[in-house]
């Protein structure tokens, strides 16, 4: 399993509420438990998204002219 370290600004009140509801002492453990619960919870509506493919704009490099139409 690959790990990705992420950061997000959250209000202190939300963090304290999350720690209280999860029963965890540290912010890291409380956030981890919340994320795992969100991923595995059957009551959460799953959102299907498609990836938007962006096209190159402007002048294309000469070395890519054979690969990009």
N, C-alpha and C positions, 0 to 999 in steps of 0.2 A: 504494500500500500504506500503510495506517495503522499507526503504531507505538504500542505501549503499553509504558510503563516499569513494570517489576514488581520487587519486592523479596521475598526469601525468606531466612530465617535458615538457614544450613547450617553444620555443624561444619567447622572448619578442615581436619581430616584428609580429609574428603570433597572439599573444594575442591582441596587439593593433589594428591590422587589423580586427580581429573578433569583438572587441568592436565597431570599427567604422562602420562596415557593419551592425551589429545588432542594433546599436543606443542605446546600453545599457551603463551605466556608470561603472558598476562593472564587474570584470572578472567572478564572480560567475553567474551573470545574463546572461552574453553573452554566456558562455559555456552551461548553462542550455538551453537557447533558441536554440543554435546550435544543441545540442543533440536531443531535442524534434523535431526540424525540420527534422533532418536526419532520425529519426524513422518514422515520419508520411509522408514524402515526397513521392509522387507516382513516381517520376522520378528516384529514387534510385533503382538500381537492387538489389533485395533481394537475399541473399546468403543462400542456404540451406546447413547446415552442419550436420554431424553425430558425435556423441560423441564416441571417441576412448576409448574402454574398456581396461584398462591395467591389465595384469595378474601379480600375485605375482611371484617374482623370488626368488630363493634360498630356504632355509629351512623354512618350514611353522611351526608356533607355534603348539604345541601339542593340545592345547585347540580348535584349528580350524580344526583339521584333519577330523572331521565328517561333517563340513560345506563346505569345499573346496576340490574339486577334482583335 
